[in-house]
Amino acid sequence: MKYLEEFQDPALARRLLEDVHATVTRPWALMEVCGGQTHSIIRHGIDQLLPDAVELIHGPGCPVCVTPLETIDKALAIAALPEVVFCSFGDMLRVPGTGRDLFRVKSDGGDVRVVYSPLDALDIARRTPDKQVVFFGIGFETTAPANAMTVHQARRLGVRNFSMLVSHVRVPPAIEAIMSSPHCRVQAFLAAGHVCSVMGTAEYPALAERFGVPVVVTGFEPLDILEGVRRAVHQLERGEHRVENAYPRAVPERGNPAALAILADVFEVTDRPWRGIGTIPGSGWRLAPAWREYDAEHRFGVTGPGTREPEACRSGEVLQGHIKPHECAAFGTTCTPRTPLGATMVSSEGACAAYYLYRRLGTGPAAATGKEATPVG
């Protein structure tokens, strides 16, 4: 298959679904790690088309959602400084900090700008030498290489008024933390294909063996996800726990050597707090000492105010797969995309945003959508 629409073919989807229905003999719980996969699942009704015995649990794979509140507050403090141009991707602007967000800082006079690449922020720094330009560098392994390359470029070009507020997180330690929880119900993982296209699959066999769970590397289109579910169910039914690459058109086993090299040069592994979850050892990256001059946190020495999550927000439980979004009492009432209590409601990859956008406001197909689930395609 060569074209995107072929990965949404209803006839092929039915064949995959029939295979899953014919194979499953007992209940299984699978977690899709990536928020992009969550949105695809909810948009196409994939979870409603699967057998009742196959449950999809939504994981913490939304980089906006897991950016810790203290980092958001530091971003707000830096963005409010009069000498700073603060650059960010658009999906961070409405993420609530303690009492406000970047939109509020902008409306109060802060120079907050939406960019589409860290190189855009570097270009602003070159054209605005009298200002300090800060890029908000968040994300999983997918966005980290571009951010590392931008820091490289800043040094090569001699741009001294550029820095980066870094909050990168890594997927394998998150999987380890999920599986180590006494409340974990996950029996298999659909791993994020774009992460593995950068990092490869080398970190997953040890996790699969240690916890006895299948890990299937999966893409984002309906047929990608269904094939991932099909392979995971077959492994579970056979009592296997291997790593399978169901996304070979994008994922080489050893990842991207150039990306891995620049990551190893610019970043170092660190413990990282995840919003709503807590600190996960070795789960993040920060700028290595040789690149510390481009670290905005180091440059500005900011400390956010005392952080405080809204008591009514249960996004941490959503991120860990303990509840579905509509099981939170605030969902769709006091918490909406216009008045979010947590990042999972405003992020383009957040589970709460997906449930709200596609009208999953209750339980069961009829309550969730008001009609039967629509087949993919």
RODO-2510 file (C-alpha; in nm, 4 decimals, decimal comma):
residues 377
     n   res          X          Y          Z
     1     m     0,0000     0,0000     0,0000
     2     k     0,1353     0,3414    -0,1004
     3     y    -0,1290     0,5985    -0,0166
     4     l    -0,2834     0,7186     0,3056
     5     e    -0,6431     0,6276     0,2159
     6     e    -0,5406     0,2660     0,1726
     7     f    -0,4671     0,2508     0,5439
     8     q    -0,8333     0,3388     0,6087
     9     d    -0,9837     0,0716     0,3817
    10     p    -1,3102    -0,0552     0,5419
    11     a    -1,2885    -0,3997     0,3785
    12     l    -0,9385    -0,4612     0,5151
    13     a    -1,0446    -0,3228     0,8525
    14     r    -1,3321    -0,5726     0,8680
    15     r    -1,0946    -0,8587     0,7920
    16     l    -0,8628    -0,7551     1,0747
    17     l    -1,1565    -0,7139     1,3118
    18     e    -1,2930    -1,0556     1,2157
    19     d    -0,9550    -1,2076     1,2955
    20     v    -0,9494    -1,0443     1,6392
    21     h    -1,3087    -1,1545     1,7121
    22     a    -1,2258    -1,5117     1,6055
    23     t    -0,9049    -1,5235     1,8123
    24     v    -0,9974    -1,3754     2,1502
    25     t    -1,1167    -1,6214     2,4145
    26     r    -1,0770    -1,4189     2,7348
    27     p    -1,0533    -1,0536     2,8480
    28     w    -0,7380    -0,8616     2,7604
    29     a    -0,6325    -0,5032     2,8377
    30     l    -0,4007    -0,3280     2,5897
    31     m    -0,2499     0,0190     2,6308
    32     e    -0,1798     0,2437     2,3345
    33     v     0,1079     0,4618     2,4516
    34     c     0,0687     0,7564     2,2144
    35     g    -0,1953     1,0279     2,2308
    36     g    -0,2032     1,0411     1,8508
    37     q    -0,3078     0,6776     1,8510
    38     t    -0,5732     0,7561     2,1135
    39     h    -0,7267     1,0237     1,8906
    40     s    -0,7280     0,7878     1,5921
    41     i    -0,8925     0,5144     1,8013
    42     i    -1,1675     0,7433     1,9305
    43     r    -1,2211     0,9243     1,6001
    44     h    -1,2721     0,6023     1,4052
    45     g    -1,4559     0,4149     1,6803
    46     i    -1,1980     0,1381     1,6835
    47     d    -1,2486     0,0638     2,0527
    48     q    -1,6227     0,0177     1,9900
    49     l    -1,5649    -0,2199     1,6989
    50     l    -1,3371    -0,4544     1,8921
    51     p    -1,4758    -0,7457     2,0941
    52     d    -1,5993    -0,6528     2,4417
    53     a    -1,3193    -0,8708     2,5798
    54     v    -1,0513    -0,6399     2,4308
    55     e    -1,0138    -0,3155     2,6246
    56     l    -0,7941    -0,0296     2,5054
    57     i    -0,6430     0,1701     2,7907
    58     h    -0,5182     0,5194     2,7046
    59     g    -0,1585     0,5826     2,8095
    60     p     0,0513     0,8886     2,9011
    61     g     0,1863     0,9455     2,5493
    62     c     0,0849     1,3097     2,5150
    63     p     0,3900     1,5336     2,5611
    64     v     0,1829     1,8435     2,6351
    65     c    -0,0181     1,6593     2,8993
    66     v     0,2788     1,5217     3,0925
    67     t     0,4856     1,8425     3,0951
    68     p     0,5092     1,9060     3,4700
    69     l     0,3216     2,1933     3,6264
    70     e     0,6414     2,3386     3,7726
    71     t     0,7903     2,3581     3,4218
    72     i     0,4768     2,5324     3,2923
    73     d     0,5075     2,7825     3,5761
    74     k     0,8737     2,8434     3,4917
    75     a     0,7729     2,9016     3,1283
    76     l     0,5131     3,1553     3,2435
    77     a     0,7691     3,3355     3,4590
    78     i     1,0249     3,3540     3,1754
    79     a     0,7644     3,4606     2,9186
    80     a     0,6578     3,7506     3,1416
    81     l     1,0091     3,9020     3,1493
    82     p     1,0268     4,2250     2,9456
    83     e     1,3503     4,1311     2,7678
    84     v     1,2196     3,7911     2,6487
    85     v     1,0538     3,6706     2,3301
    86     f     0,9004     3,3381     2,4297
    87     c     0,8403     3,0927     2,1426
    88     s     0,6279     2,7816     2,1631
    89     f     0,4195     2,5423     1,9593
    90     g     0,0558     2,6497     1,9669
    91     d    -0,0765     2,3593     2,1721
    92     m     0,1151     2,4810     2,4782
    93     l    -0,0460     2,8236     2,4956
    94     r    -0,3673     2,7176     2,6683
    95     v    -0,2137     2,4578     2,8998
    96     p    -0,2981     2,5768     3,2513
    97     g    -0,0236     2,6585     3,4945
    98     t    -0,0871     2,7697     3,8495
    99     g    -0,3518     3,0352     3,7929
   100     r    -0,2824     3,1304     3,4296
   101     d    -0,1515     3,0148     3,0910
   102     l     0,0678     3,1552     2,8129
   103     f    -0,2340     3,3204     2,6480
   104     r    -0,2861     3,5160     2,9692
   105     v     0,0812     3,6169     2,9783
   106     k     0,0493     3,7351     2,6177
   107     s    -0,2651     3,9350     2,6935
   108     d    -0,0834     4,0938     2,9874
   109     g     0,1883     4,2228     2,7528
   110     g     0,4349     3,9349     2,7284
   111     d     0,5939     3,8735     2,3879
   112     v     0,4686     3,5175     2,3328
   113     r     0,4852     3,3833     1,9770
   114     v     0,3661     3,0636     1,8110
   115     v     0,6285     2,8945     1,5937
   116     y     0,6201     2,5783     1,3858
   117     s     0,9811     2,4722     1,4369
   118     p     1,2607     2,5440     1,6857
   119     l     1,4523     2,6837     1,3866
   120     d     1,1836     2,9536     1,3602
   121     a     1,2729     3,0611     1,7124
   122     l     1,6427     3,0621     1,6260
   123     d     1,5684     3,2819     1,3236
   124     i     1,3804     3,5261     1,5485
   125     a     1,6853     3,5397     1,7761
   126     r     1,9120     3,6212     1,4803
   127     r     1,6772     3,8996     1,3677
   128     t     1,6196     4,0354     1,7204
   129     p     1,9635     4,0618     1,8820
   130     d     1,8413     4,3014     2,1520
   131     k     1,6038     4,0394     2,2965
   132     q     1,6492     3,7066     2,4674
   133     v     1,4620     3,4448     2,2632
   134     v     1,3491     3,1295     2,4438
   135     f     1,2038     2,8194     2,2800
   136     f     0,9869     2,5855     2,4853
   137     g     1,1377     2,2464     2,3987
   138     i     0,8981     1,9740     2,5089
   139     g     0,8101     1,6316     2,3749
   140     f     0,9056     1,2682     2,3512
   141     e     1,1904     1,1218     2,1479
   142     t     1,0244     1,2437     1,8280
   143     t     1,0827     1,6173     1,8781
   144     a     1,4120     1,5930     2,0662
   145     p     1,6427     1,5570     1,7594
   146     a     1,5150     1,8787     1,5999
   147     n     1,5642     2,0641     1,9275
   148     a     1,9152     1,9239     1,9642
   149     m     1,9972     2,0259     1,6078
   150     t     1,8743     2,3798     1,6754
   151     v     2,1071     2,4162     1,9736
   152     h     2,3901     2,2932     1,7493
   153     q     2,2965     2,5557     1,4923
   154     a     2,2859     2,8311     1,7531
   155     r     2,6432     2,7576     1,8565
   156     r     2,7645     2,7194     1,4973
   157     l     2,6116     3,0554     1,4013
   158     g     2,7291     3,2275     1,7184
   159     v     2,3751     3,3183     1,8315
   160     r     2,4105     3,4004     2,2012
   161     n     2,0631     3,5387     2,2707
   162     f     1,8914     3,2044     2,2125
   163     s     1,8093     2,9451     2,4782
   164     m     1,5717     2,6561     2,5318
   165     l     1,3485     2,5584     2,8220
   166     v     1,3763     2,1797     2,7978
   167     s     1,1215     1,9266     2,9211
   168     h     1,1810     1,6134     2,7157
   169     v     1,0503     1,2756     2,8288
   170     r     1,1252     0,9164     2,7251
   171     v     0,8769     0,6349     2,6636
   172     p     1,0498     0,3146     2,7922
   173     p     1,0891     0,4386     3,1527
   174     a     0,7207     0,5375     3,1492
   175     i     0,6241     0,1852     3,0434
   176     e     0,8395     0,0476     3,3257
   177     a     0,6691     0,2803     3,5758
   178     i     0,3218     0,1804     3,4529
   179     m     0,3999    -0,1905     3,4779
   180     s     0,5550    -0,1486     3,8232
   181     s     0,2393     0,0087     3,9655
   182     p     0,0374    -0,2222     4,1947
   183     h    -0,2780    -0,0937     4,0214
   184     c    -0,1617    -0,1809     3,6686
   185     r    -0,4072    -0,3756     3,4501
   186     v    -0,2106    -0,3503     3,1245
   187     q    -0,1296    -0,6823     2,9576
   188     a     0,0174    -0,5588     2,6272
   189     f     0,1433    -0,2348     2,4724
   190     l     0,0978    -0,0696     2,1355
   191     a     0,4251     0,1229     2,1132
   192     a     0,4413     0,4569     1,9322
   193     g     0,5787     0,4163     1,5791
   194     h     0,7195     0,7677     1,5465
   195     v     0,9212     0,7292     1,8683
   196     c     1,0651     0,3999     1,7433
   197     s     1,1469     0,5551     1,4045
   198     v     1,3989     0,7682     1,5961
   199     m     1,5099     0,5341     1,8739
   200     g     1,4594     0,1903     1,7209
   201     t     1,3257    -0,1015     1,9235
   202     a     1,6309    -0,1981     2,1293
   203     e     1,4912    -0,0797     2,4647
   204     y     1,1706    -0,2845     2,4463
   205     p     1,2748    -0,6545     2,4546
   206     a     1,3991    -0,6246     2,8128
   207     l     1,0681    -0,4675     2,9191
   208     a     0,8657    -0,7343     2,7392
   209     e     1,0686    -1,0085     2,9069
   210     r     1,0748    -0,8541     3,2539
   211     f     0,7012    -0,7882     3,2743
   212     g     0,5792    -1,0654     3,0449
   213     v     0,3930    -0,8293     2,8101
   214     p     0,3799    -0,8187     2,4296
   215     v     0,5012    -0,4895     2,2799
   216     v     0,3816    -0,4206     1,9256
   217     v     0,5224    -0,1153     1,7467
   218     t     0,2268     0,0427     1,5717
   219     g     0,1423     0,3331     1,3414
   220     f    -0,1453     0,5779     1,3582
   221     e    -0,3896     0,5006     1,0800
   222     p    -0,6874     0,2702     1,1498
   223     l    -0,5345    -0,0335     0,9769
   224     d    -0,2039     0,0249     1,1574
   225     i    -0,3781     0,0213     1,4942
   226     l    -0,5978    -0,2772     1,4115
   227     e    -0,2962    -0,4749     1,2942
   228     g    -0,1179    -0,3862     1,6176
   229     v    -0,4162    -0,5001     1,8219
   230     r    -0,4418    -0,8202     1,6156
   231     r    -0,0772    -0,9106     1,6729
   232     a    -0,0958    -0,8288     2,0443
   233     v    -0,4093    -1,0421     2,0921
   234     h    -0,2503    -1,3353     1,9082
   235     q     0,0531    -1,3152     2,1375
   236     l    -0,1609    -1,2921     2,4496
   237     e    -0,3727    -1,5902     2,3486
   238     r    -0,0558    -1,7955     2,2863
   239     g     0,1070    -1,6867     2,6111
   240     e     0,3894    -1,5016     2,4318
   241     h     0,5565    -1,1712     2,5152
   242     r     0,7727    -1,0545     2,2265
   243     v     0,8482    -0,7246     2,0557
   244     e     0,6936    -0,7069     1,7091
   245     n     0,7357    -0,4305     1,4538
   246     a     0,3988    -0,3794     1,2819
   247     y     0,5172    -0,0468     1,1347
   248     p     0,8189    -0,1492     0,9227
   249     r     0,7573     0,1158     0,6569
   250     a     0,8694     0,3783     0,9100
   251     v     1,0589     0,1958     1,1852
   252     p     1,4048     0,0414     1,1335
   253     e     1,5167    -0,1851     1,4163
   254     r     1,8162     0,0349     1,4997
   255     g     1,6356     0,3672     1,4632
   256     n     1,7850     0,6763     1,3020
   257     p     2,1659     0,6841     1,3517
   258     a     2,2012     1,0576     1,2798
   259     a     1,9258     1,1464     1,5268
   260     l     2,0693     0,9158     1,7921
   261     a     2,4137     1,0717     1,7519
   262     i     2,2947     1,4294     1,7999
   263     l     2,0792     1,3292     2,0974
   264     a     2,3795     1,1657     2,2633
   265     d     2,5856     1,4806     2,2065
   266     v     2,3403     1,7498     2,3222
   267     f     2,1313     1,5795     2,5913
   268     e     2,1868     1,3705     2,9001
   269     v     1,9372     1,1431     3,0736
   270     t     1,7785     1,2785     3,3913
   271     d     1,4957     1,2034     3,6301
   272     r     1,1840     1,3865     3,5168
   273     p     0,8542     1,4664     3,6901
   274     w     0,5452     1,3850     3,4802
   275     r     0,2360     1,5935     3,5344
   276     g    -0,0265     1,3988     3,7237
   277     i     0,2036     1,0986     3,7650
   278     g     0,5126     1,2007     3,9609
   279     t     0,8856     1,1659     3,9075
   280     i     0,9987     0,8725     3,6935
   281     p     1,3719     0,7924     3,7252
   282     g     1,5735     0,8282     3,4051
   283     s     1,2644     0,9296     3,2095
   284     g     1,3809     1,2621     3,0686
   285     w     1,6517     1,4533     2,8910
   286     r     1,8148     1,7824     2,9741
   287     l     2,0927     1,9752     2,8032
   288     a     2,4312     1,8223     2,8770
   289     p     2,6875     2,0332     3,0676
   290     a     2,8729     2,1228     2,7465
   291     w     2,5532     2,2893     2,6193
   292     r     2,4332     2,4411     2,9473
   293     e     2,4807     2,7984     2,8167
   294     y     2,1689     2,7397     2,6029
   295     d     1,9608     2,6179     2,8986
   296     a     1,6939     2,8824     2,9714
   297     e     1,6317     2,7452     3,3191
   298     h     2,0009     2,7934     3,3968
   299     r     2,0223     3,1293     3,2180
   300     f     1,7261     3,2935     3,3916
   301     g     1,7375     3,1104     3,7236
   302     v     1,3595     3,1173     3,7530
   303     t     1,1643     2,9275     4,0126
   304     g     0,7926     2,9036     3,9566
   305     p     0,5465     2,9884     4,2344
   306     g     0,4180     2,7120     4,4553
   307     t     0,2500     2,4756     4,2117
   308     r    -0,1080     2,3686     4,2701
   309     e    -0,3256     2,1387     4,0595
   310     p    -0,7034     2,1895     4,0690
   311     e    -0,8507     1,9408     4,3164
   312     a    -1,1312     1,8474     4,0752
   313     c    -0,8914     1,7480     3,7946
   314     r    -0,8278     1,3726     3,7625
   315     s    -0,6034     1,3959     3,4572
   316     g    -0,3282     1,2065     3,6375
   317     e    -0,5573     0,9048     3,6669
   318     v    -0,6477     0,9399     3,2978
   319     l    -0,2797     0,9503     3,2003
   320     q    -0,2081     0,6339     3,3977
   321     g    -0,5048     0,4519     3,2466
   322     h    -0,6892     0,4184     3,5778
   323     i    -1,0053     0,5907     3,4492
   324     k    -1,1547     0,6970     3,1174
   325     p    -1,2030     1,0749     3,0700
   326     h    -1,5830     1,0683     3,1046
   327     e    -1,5457     0,9043     3,4456
   328     c    -1,4153     1,2348     3,5864
   329     a    -1,6989     1,4405     3,7357
   330     a    -1,5527     1,7634     3,5930
   331     f    -1,5337     1,6307     3,2360
   332     g    -1,7554     1,8281     2,9978
   333     t    -1,8969     2,0403     3,2805
   334     t    -1,6465     2,2557     3,4666
   335     c    -1,3659     2,1213     3,2446
   336     t    -1,3990     2,1905     2,8709
   337     p    -1,1539     2,2979     2,5983
   338     r    -1,2475     2,6606     2,6701
   339     t    -1,2189     2,6229     3,0478
   340     p    -0,9678     2,3401     3,0988
   341     l    -0,8668     2,2178     3,4405
   342     g    -0,5863     1,9996     3,3045
   343     a    -0,3655     1,9636     2,9984
   344     t    -0,5427     1,6468     2,8818
   345     m    -0,8409     1,8634     2,7813
   346     v    -0,6488     2,1155     2,5690
   347     s    -0,3735     1,9175     2,4035
   348     s    -0,4273     1,8020     2,0468
   349     e    -0,3208     1,4555     2,1682
   350     g    -0,4949     1,4574     2,5063
   351     a    -0,7391     1,1767     2,5857
   352     c    -0,9920     1,4155     2,7428
   353     a    -0,9804     1,6359     2,4320
   354     a    -1,0418     1,3305     2,2117
   355     y    -1,3419     1,2201     2,4175
   356     y    -1,4864     1,5719     2,4153
   357     l    -1,4225     1,6325     2,0442
   358     y    -1,5784     1,3031     1,9353
   359     r    -1,8628     1,3231     2,1883
   360     r    -1,7652     1,0339     2,4101
   361     l    -1,9620     1,1821     2,6961
   362     g    -2,0849     0,8643     2,8631
   363     t    -2,0413     0,4903     2,8601
   364     g    -2,1279     0,2543     2,5774
   365     p    -2,1617     0,3288     2,2049
   366     a    -2,5057     0,4896     2,2223
   367     a    -2,4219     0,7174     2,5137
   368     a    -2,0844     0,8052     2,3693
   369     t    -2,1856     0,9056     2,0205
   370     g    -2,5609     0,9011     1,9991
   371     k    -2,5411     0,6456     1,7180
   372     e    -2,3739     0,3234     1,6234
   373     a    -1,9958     0,3292     1,5886
   374     t    -1,8938     0,4329     1,2392
   375     p    -1,6602     0,1846     1,0668
   376     v    -1,3226     0,3142     0,9580
   377     g    -1,2853     0,4439     0,6037
***
